[in-house]
Amino acid sequence: MLKTAFRMAVQTAGKSNSALGTFYRRLRSRLGSPKAITATAHKIARIFYKLWTTGADYTAPGMDYYEQRYRERMVNNLHKKA
């Protein structure tokens, strides 16, 4: 039942301008929709578990934050390859 709920949350997040939506769209273009849904649902489940166990509040980092971190990882990977 939670599996279905997380997958439904992915479909909603995939249409939003959030970090999770950007993550989903990036994976969908690279891996295909089924694997992207599974990976994003797993990410949502990890976030849910962390919030559930710590009792903390969730603050969404936003799409710009995710894009910035992605660019930094790409640059670092290119430096390692060079």
MMTF fields as JSON, N, C-alpha, C and O atoms, coordinates in Angstrom:
{
  "mmtfVersion": "1.0.0",
  "mmtfProducer": "UNKNOWN",
  "numBonds": 327,
  "numAtoms": 328,
  "numGroups": 82,
  "numChains": 1,
  "numModels": 1,
  "chainsPerModel": [1],
  "groupsPerChain": [82],
  "chainIdList": ["A"],
  "bondAtomList": [4, 2, 8, 6, 12, 10, 16, 14, 20, 18, 24, 22, 28, 26, 32, 30, 36, 34, 40, 38, 44, 42, 48, 46, 52, 50, 56, 54, 60, 58, 64, 62, 68, 66, 72, 70, 76, 74, 80, 78, 84, 82, 88, 86, 92, 90, 96, 94, 100, 98, 104, 102, 108, 106, 112, 110, 116, 114, 120, 118, 124, 122, 128, 126, 132, 130, 136, 134, 140, 138, 144, 142, 148, 146, 152, 150, 156, 154, 160, 158, 164, 162, 168, 166, 172, 170, 176, 174, 180, 178, 184, 182, 188, 186, 192, 190, 196, 194, 200, 198, 204, 202, 208, 206, 212, 210, 216, 214, 220, 218, 224, 222, 228, 226, 232, 230, 236, 234, 240, 238, 244, 242, 248, 246, 252, 250, 256, 254, 260, 258, 264, 262, 268, 266, 272, 270, 276, 274, 280, 278, 284, 282, 288, 286, 292, 290, 296, 294, 300, 298, 304, 302, 308, 306, 312, 310, 316, 314, 320, 318, 324, 322],
  "bondOrderList": [1, 1, 1, 1, 1, 1, 1, 1, 1, 1, 1, 1, 1, 1, 1, 1, 1, 1, 1, 1, 1, 1, 1, 1, 1, 1, 1, 1, 1, 1, 1, 1, 1, 1, 1, 1, 1, 1, 1, 1, 1, 1, 1, 1, 1, 1, 1, 1, 1, 1, 1, 1, 1, 1, 1, 1, 1, 1, 1, 1, 1, 1, 1, 1, 1, 1, 1, 1, 1, 1, 1, 1, 1, 1, 1, 1, 1, 1, 1, 1, 1],
  "groupList": [{"groupName": "MET", "atomNameList": ["N", "CA", "C", "O"], "elementList": ["N", "C", "C", "O"], "formalChargeList": [0, 0, 0, 0], "bondAtomList": [1, 0, 2, 1, 3, 2], "bondOrderList": [1, 1, 2], "singleLetterCode": "M", "chemCompType": "L-PEPTIDE LINKING"}, {"groupName": "LEU", "atomNameList": ["N", "CA", "C", "O"], "elementList": ["N", "C", "C", "O"], "formalChargeList": [0, 0, 0, 0], "bondAtomList": [1, 0, 2, 1, 3, 2], "bondOrderList": [1, 1, 2], "singleLetterCode": "L", "chemCompType": "L-PEPTIDE LINKING"}, {"groupName": "LYS", "atomNameList": ["N", "CA", "C", "O"], "elementList": ["N", "C", "C", "O"], "formalChargeList": [0, 0, 0, 0], "bondAtomList": [1, 0, 2, 1, 3, 2], "bondOrderList": [1, 1, 2], "singleLetterCode": "K", "chemCompType": "L-PEPTIDE LINKING"}, {"groupName": "THR", "atomNameList": ["N", "CA", "C", "O"], "elementList": ["N", "C", "C", "O"], "formalChargeList": [0, 0, 0, 0], "bondAtomList": [1, 0, 2, 1, 3, 2], "bondOrderList": [1, 1, 2], "singleLetterCode": "T", "chemCompType": "L-PEPTIDE LINKING"}, {"groupName": "ALA", "atomNameList": ["N", "CA", "C", "O"], "elementList": ["N", "C", "C", "O"], "formalChargeList": [0, 0, 0, 0], "bondAtomList": [1, 0, 2, 1, 3, 2], "bondOrderList": [1, 1, 2], "singleLetterCode": "A", "chemCompType": "L-PEPTIDE LINKING"}, {"groupName": "PHE", "atomNameList": ["N", "CA", "C", "O"], "elementList": ["N", "C", "C", "O"], "formalChargeList": [0, 0, 0, 0], "bondAtomList": [1, 0, 2, 1, 3, 2], "bondOrderList": [1, 1, 2], "singleLetterCode": "F", "chemCompType": "L-PEPTIDE LINKING"}, {"groupName": "ARG", "atomNameList": ["N", "CA", "C", "O"], "elementList": ["N", "C", "C", "O"], "formalChargeList": [0, 0, 0, 0], "bondAtomList": [1, 0, 2, 1, 3, 2], "bondOrderList": [1, 1, 2], "singleLetterCode": "R", "chemCompType": "L-PEPTIDE LINKING"}, {"groupName": "VAL", "atomNameList": ["N", "CA", "C", "O"], "elementList": ["N", "C", "C", "O"], "formalChargeList": [0, 0, 0, 0], "bondAtomList": [1, 0, 2, 1, 3, 2], "bondOrderList": [1, 1, 2], "singleLetterCode": "V", "chemCompType": "L-PEPTIDE LINKING"}, {"groupName": "GLN", "atomNameList": ["N", "CA", "C", "O"], "elementList": ["N", "C", "C", "O"], "formalChargeList": [0, 0, 0, 0], "bondAtomList": [1, 0, 2, 1, 3, 2], "bondOrderList": [1, 1, 2], "singleLetterCode": "Q", "chemCompType": "L-PEPTIDE LINKING"}, {"groupName": "GLY", "atomNameList": ["N", "CA", "C", "O"], "elementList": ["N", "C", "C", "O"], "formalChargeList": [0, 0, 0, 0], "bondAtomList": [1, 0, 2, 1, 3, 2], "bondOrderList": [1, 1, 2], "singleLetterCode": "G", "chemCompType": "PEPTIDE LINKING"}, {"groupName": "SER", "atomNameList": ["N", "CA", "C", "O"], "elementList": ["N", "C", "C", "O"], "formalChargeList": [0, 0, 0, 0], "bondAtomList": [1, 0, 2, 1, 3, 2], "bondOrderList": [1, 1, 2], "singleLetterCode": "S", "chemCompType": "L-PEPTIDE LINKING"}, {"groupName": "ASN", "atomNameList": ["N", "CA", "C", "O"], "elementList": ["N", "C", "C", "O"], "formalChargeList": [0, 0, 0, 0], "bondAtomList": [1, 0, 2, 1, 3, 2], "bondOrderList": [1, 1, 2], "singleLetterCode": "N", "chemCompType": "L-PEPTIDE LINKING"}, {"groupName": "TYR", "atomNameList": ["N", "CA", "C", "O"], "elementList": ["N", "C", "C", "O"], "formalChargeList": [0, 0, 0, 0], "bondAtomList": [1, 0, 2, 1, 3, 2], "bondOrderList": [1, 1, 2], "singleLetterCode": "Y", "chemCompType": "L-PEPTIDE LINKING"}, {"groupName": "PRO", "atomNameList": ["N", "CA", "C", "O"], "elementList": ["N", "C", "C", "O"], "formalChargeList": [0, 0, 0, 0], "bondAtomList": [1, 0, 2, 1, 3, 2], "bondOrderList": [1, 1, 2], "singleLetterCode": "P", "chemCompType": "L-PEPTIDE LINKING"}, {"groupName": "ILE", "atomNameList": ["N", "CA", "C", "O"], "elementList": ["N", "C", "C", "O"], "formalChargeList": [0, 0, 0, 0], "bondAtomList": [1, 0, 2, 1, 3, 2], "bondOrderList": [1, 1, 2], "singleLetterCode": "I", "chemCompType": "L-PEPTIDE LINKING"}, {"groupName": "HIS", "atomNameList": ["N", "CA", "C", "O"], "elementList": ["N", "C", "C", "O"], "formalChargeList": [0, 0, 0, 0], "bondAtomList": [1, 0, 2, 1, 3, 2], "bondOrderList": [1, 1, 2], "singleLetterCode": "H", "chemCompType": "L-PEPTIDE LINKING"}, {"groupName": "TRP", "atomNameList": ["N", "CA", "C", "O"], "elementList": ["N", "C", "C", "O"], "formalChargeList": [0, 0, 0, 0], "bondAtomList": [1, 0, 2, 1, 3, 2], "bondOrderList": [1, 1, 2], "singleLetterCode": "W", "chemCompType": "L-PEPTIDE LINKING"}, {"groupName": "ASP", "atomNameList": ["N", "CA", "C", "O"], "elementList": ["N", "C", "C", "O"], "formalChargeList": [0, 0, 0, 0], "bondAtomList": [1, 0, 2, 1, 3, 2], "bondOrderList": [1, 1, 2], "singleLetterCode": "D", "chemCompType": "L-PEPTIDE LINKING"}, {"groupName": "GLU", "atomNameList": ["N", "CA", "C", "O"], "elementList": ["N", "C", "C", "O"], "formalChargeList": [0, 0, 0, 0], "bondAtomList": [1, 0, 2, 1, 3, 2], "bondOrderList": [1, 1, 2], "singleLetterCode": "E", "chemCompType": "L-PEPTIDE LINKING"}],
  "groupTypeList": [0, 1, 2, 3, 4, 5, 6, 0, 4, 7, 8, 3, 4, 9, 2, 10, 11, 10, 4, 1, 9, 3, 5, 12, 6, 6, 1, 6, 10, 6, 1, 9, 10, 13, 2, 4, 14, 3, 4, 3, 4, 15, 2, 14, 4, 6, 14, 5, 12, 2, 1, 16, 3, 3, 9, 4, 17, 12, 3, 4, 13, 9, 0, 17, 12, 12, 18, 8, 6, 12, 6, 18, 6, 0, 7, 11, 11, 1, 15, 2, 2, 4],
  "groupIdList": [1, 2, 3, 4, 5, 6, 7, 8, 9, 10, 11, 12, 13, 14, 15, 16, 17, 18, 19, 20, 21, 22, 23, 24, 25, 26, 27, 28, 29, 30, 31, 32, 33, 34, 35, 36, 37, 38, 39, 40, 41, 42, 43, 44, 45, 46, 47, 48, 49, 50, 51, 52, 53, 54, 55, 56, 57, 58, 59, 60, 61, 62, 63, 64, 65, 66, 67, 68, 69, 70, 71, 72, 73, 74, 75, 76, 77, 78, 79, 80, 81, 82],
  "secStructList": [7, 2, 2, 2, 2, 2, 2, 2, 2, 2, 2, 2, 2, 6, 6, 1, 1, 1, 2, 2, 2, 2, 2, 2, 2, 2, 2, 2, 2, 2, 2, 7, 2, 2, 2, 2, 2, 2, 2, 2, 2, 2, 2, 2, 2, 2, 2, 2, 2, 2, 2, 2, 2, 2, 7, 7, 7, 7, 7, 7, 7, 7, 2, 2, 2, 2, 2, 2, 2, 2, 2, 2, 2, 2, 2, 2, 2, 2, 2, 2, 2, 7],
  "xCoordList": [0.818, 0.0, 0.869, 0.574, 1.926, 2.823, 3.524, 3.783, 3.825, 4.475, 3.634, 4.162, 2.349, 1.443, 1.359, 1.311, 1.342, 1.262, 2.507, 2.408, 3.674, 4.907, 4.971, 5.447, 4.496, 4.491, 3.517, 3.787, 2.402, 1.465, 2.081, 1.866, 2.838, 3.52, 4.554, 4.775, 5.184, 6.162, 5.484, 6.024, 4.321, 3.612, 3.269, 3.319, 2.922, 2.635, 3.916, 3.957, 4.961, 6.229, 6.865, 7.555, 6.644, 7.226, 6.733, 7.404, 5.578, 5.011, 5.33, 4.984, 5.987, 6.247, 7.651, 8.505, 7.869, 9.188, 9.93, 10.286, 10.157, 10.862, 12.097, 12.309, 12.904, 14.1, 13.731, 14.401, 12.66, 12.226, 11.705, 11.94, 11.002, 10.518, 11.65, 11.604, 12.668, 13.829, 14.584, 15.03, 14.727, 15.386, 14.648, 15.271, 13.33, 12.525, 12.659, 12.851, 12.559, 12.643, 14.018, 14.119, 15.066, 16.413, 16.565, 17.106, 16.089, 16.177, 15.289, 15.668, 14.116, 13.198, 13.816, 13.642, 14.536, 15.15, 16.301, 16.579, 16.967, 18.132, 17.787, 18.331, 16.884, 16.615, 15.257, 15.048, 14.351, 12.997, 12.07, 12.504, 10.797, 9.811, 9.699, 9.672, 9.633, 9.46, 10.595, 10.339, 11.823, 12.952, 13.023, 13.414, 12.648, 12.66, 11.597, 11.833, 10.448, 9.39, 9.855, 9.667, 10.463, 10.928, 12.012, 11.972, 12.976, 14.068, 13.565, 14.008, 12.651, 12.13, 11.234, 11.246, 10.466, 9.642, 10.527, 10.188, 11.652, 12.588, 13.177, 13.364, 13.465, 13.991, 12.953, 13.291, 11.71, 10.634, 10.47, 10.248, 10.579, 10.459, 11.58, 11.343, 12.799, 13.911, 13.681, 13.954, 13.179, 12.866, 11.789, 11.896, 10.74, 9.648, 10.16, 9.79, 11.003, 11.526, 12.358, 12.242, 13.194, 14.035, 13.173, 13.434, 12.146, 11.265, 10.461, 10.231, 10.036, 9.236, 10.04, 9.526, 11.308, 12.114, 12.659, 12.814, 12.949, 13.522, 12.468, 12.708, 11.307, 10.274, 10.555, 9.926, 11.492, 11.872, 10.865, 10.029, 10.961, 10.143, 10.892, 12.119, 10.151, 10.763, 10.812, 9.799, 11.979, 12.124, 12.633, 13.723, 11.862, 12.222, 13.373, 13.298, 14.445, 15.592, 15.33, 15.995, 14.401, 14.082, 14.843, 15.865, 14.33, 14.889, 16.263, 17.153, 16.446, 17.722, 18.857, 19.961, 18.591, 19.592, 20.018, 21.208, 19.039, 19.343, 20.148, 21.11, 19.771, 20.494, 21.936, 22.856, 22.132, 23.472, 24.332, 25.478, 23.803, 24.557, 24.853, 25.932, 23.926, 24.139, 25.283, 26.145, 25.29, 26.375, 27.725, 28.725, 27.752, 29.0, 29.502, 30.7, 28.603, 29.006, 29.533, 30.506, 28.894, 29.347, 30.744, 31.589, 30.998, 32.313, 33.371, 34.463, 33.055, 34.005, 34.313, 35.462, 33.308, 33.533, 34.399, 35.246, 34.194, 35.024, 36.474, 37.403, 36.661, 38.019, 38.713, 39.901, 37.97, 38.542, 38.922, 39.943, 38.1, 38.395, 39.575, 40.284, 39.794, 40.884, 42.256, 43.261],
  "yCoordList": [-1.189, 0.0, 1.264, 2.212, 1.288, 2.435, 2.554, 3.653, 1.404, 1.405, 2.171, 2.972, 1.935, 2.619, 4.106, 4.941, 4.433, 5.84, 6.604, 7.73, 6.002, 6.671, 6.821, 7.839, 5.818, 5.913, 6.993, 7.678, 7.139, 8.207, 9.569, 10.532, 9.649, 10.9, 11.259, 12.439, 10.258, 10.512, 11.132, 12.055, 10.641, 11.198, 12.655, 13.454, 13.009, 14.407, 15.229, 16.341, 14.684, 15.409, 15.591, 16.583, 14.659, 14.752, 15.942, 16.385, 16.464, 17.62, 18.937, 20.009, 18.858, 20.075, 20.595, 19.89, 21.842, 22.458, 22.338, 23.34, 21.101, 20.849, 20.014, 19.573, 19.805, 18.99, 17.56, 16.929, 17.04, 15.681, 15.583, 14.587, 16.614, 16.624, 16.663, 15.987, 17.455, 17.535, 16.217, 15.752, 15.614, 14.317, 13.282, 12.532, 13.24, 12.284, 12.499, 11.541, 13.733, 14.014, 13.665, 13.172, 13.915, 13.578, 12.06, 11.575, 11.32, 9.863, 9.301, 8.35, 9.885, 9.405, 9.539, 8.659, 10.629, 10.81, 9.836, 9.439, 9.449, 8.582, 7.095, 6.286, 6.719, 5.315, 4.815, 3.611, 5.731, 5.331, 5.533, 5.648, 5.572, 5.911, 4.903, 5.33, 3.597, 2.667, 2.727, 2.729, 2.776, 2.827, 4.174, 4.244, 5.233, 6.556, 6.644, 7.233, 6.067, 6.066, 5.3, 5.76, 4.131, 3.323, 4.049, 4.066, 4.646, 5.333, 6.551, 6.799, 7.302, 8.483, 8.09, 8.751, 7.027, 6.54, 6.09, 6.304, 5.473, 5.059, 6.271, 6.259, 7.314, 8.544, 9.182, 9.642, 9.21, 9.749, 8.909, 9.448, 7.582, 6.698, 6.951, 6.927, 7.194, 7.502, 8.822, 8.936, 9.814, 11.098, 10.914, 11.448, 10.151, 9.892, 9.194, 9.569, 8.19, 7.446, 8.352, 8.299, 9.179, 10.079, 11.061, 11.318, 11.606, 12.543, 11.84, 12.405, 10.616, 9.853, 9.519, 9.609, 9.131, 8.721, 9.898, 9.798, 11.01, 12.153, 13.158, 13.93, 13.158, 14.12, 15.512, 16.477, 15.63, 16.928, 17.397, 16.624, 18.655, 19.213, 19.129, 19.215, 18.96, 18.861, 20.238, 20.931, 20.621, 21.852, 21.469, 20.913, 21.76, 21.394, 22.273, 23.497, 21.663, 22.461, 23.255, 24.264, 22.835, 23.571, 23.059, 22.385, 23.387, 22.909, 23.527, 22.849, 24.791, 25.459, 24.811, 24.648, 24.446, 23.789, 22.462, 22.156, 21.678, 20.388, 20.573, 19.842, 21.535, 21.787, 22.223, 21.805, 23.053, 23.519, 22.344, 22.218, 21.497, 20.326, 19.384, 18.792, 19.224, 18.364, 18.901, 18.139, 20.209, 20.811, 20.63, 20.337, 20.805, 20.614, 19.181, 18.958, 18.213, 16.816, 16.546, 15.811, 17.139, 16.946, 17.527, 16.896, 18.718, 19.347, 18.518, 18.309, 18.045, 17.223, 15.925, 15.484, 15.314, 14.085, 14.348, 13.526, 15.483, 15.816, 16.073, 15.718, 16.696, 16.912, 15.576, 15.414, 14.631, 13.323, 12.577, 11.891, 12.715, 12.036, 12.657, 11.965, 13.946, 14.637, 14.323, 14.831],
  "zCoordList": [0.0, 0.0, 0.0, -0.728, 0.8, 0.776, -0.565, -1.054, -1.149, -2.46, -3.468, -4.239, -3.466, -4.387, -4.063, -4.967, -2.788, -2.388, -2.814, -3.302, -2.634, -3.045, -4.56, -5.062, -5.292, -6.753, -7.237, -8.223, -6.552, -6.905, -6.593, -7.329, -5.515, -5.167, -6.23, -6.506, -6.824, -7.88, -9.093, -9.703, -9.44, -10.594, -10.371, -11.306, -9.152, -8.844, -8.814, -9.34, -8.199, -8.102, -9.476, -9.709, -10.377, -11.707, -12.499, -13.431, -12.147, -12.844, -12.139, -12.636, -10.983, -10.215, -10.482, -11.02, -10.094, -10.217, -8.893, -8.273, -8.472, -7.222, -7.517, -8.647, -6.496, -6.666, -7.021, -7.839, -6.405, -6.728, -8.159, -8.845, -8.604, -9.978, -10.983, -12.011, -10.684, -11.565, -11.567, -12.616, -10.392, -10.287, -11.128, -11.88, -11.004, -11.764, -13.27, -14.019, -13.71, -15.15, -15.713, -16.836, -14.949, -15.405, -15.544, -16.538, -14.55, -14.633, -15.738, -16.421, -15.911, -16.946, -18.329, -19.172, -18.571, -19.88, -20.09, -21.222, -19.017, -19.139, -19.032, -19.783, -18.104, -17.817, -18.307, -18.454, -18.553, -18.898, -17.712, -16.565, -18.019, -17.003, -15.854, -14.7, -16.105, -14.973, -13.948, -12.744, -14.405, -13.473, -12.763, -11.598, -13.458, -12.839, -11.744, -10.689, -11.993, -10.972, -9.743, -8.616, -9.95, -8.833, -8.045, -6.815, -8.732, -8.051, -7.273, -6.151, -7.862, -7.184, -6.012, -4.974, -6.17, -5.054, -3.905, -2.74, -4.218, -3.176, -2.463, -1.247, -3.23, -2.632, -1.713, -0.622, -2.14, -1.303, -0.043, 1.041, -0.184, 0.978, 1.98, 3.188, 1.496, 2.4, 3.126, 4.321, 2.402, 3.031, 4.089, 5.193, 3.746, 4.676, 5.939, 7.052, 5.767, 6.918, 7.825, 9.049, 7.21, 8.009, 8.799, 9.975, 8.15, 8.848, 9.934, 11.004, 9.664, 10.617, 11.864, 12.979, 11.679, 12.825, 13.626, 14.843, 12.958, 13.675, 14.123, 15.051, 13.478, 13.82, 13.299, 13.735, 12.37, 11.826, 10.776, 10.307, 10.423, 9.359, 8.044, 8.015, 6.947, 5.631, 4.988, 4.9, 4.547, 3.782, 2.402, 2.271, 1.395, 0.025, -0.442, -0.333, -0.963, -1.393, -2.667, -2.903, -3.473, -4.687, -5.895, -5.769, -7.057, -8.309, -8.571, -9.084, -8.228, -8.486, -7.696, -8.214, -6.462, -5.634, -6.257, -6.327, -6.707, -7.317, -8.596, -8.829, -9.425, -10.672, -10.392, -11.094, -9.381, -9.026, -8.576, -9.007, -7.729, -7.268, -8.414, -8.453, -9.353, -10.515, -11.371, -11.81, -11.608, -12.396, -11.71, -12.366, -10.386, -9.641, -9.768, -9.945, -9.68, -9.835, -11.236, -11.403, -12.248, -13.62, -13.818, -14.453, -13.287, -13.416, -12.69, -13.218, -11.485, -10.741, -11.477, -11.496, -12.079, -12.841, -14.056, -14.407, -14.698, -15.869, -15.459, -16.184, -14.288, -13.789, -13.495, -13.776, -12.932, -12.621, -13.907, -13.952, -14.941, -16.208, -16.937, -17.668, -16.749, -17.461, -16.894, -17.392]
}
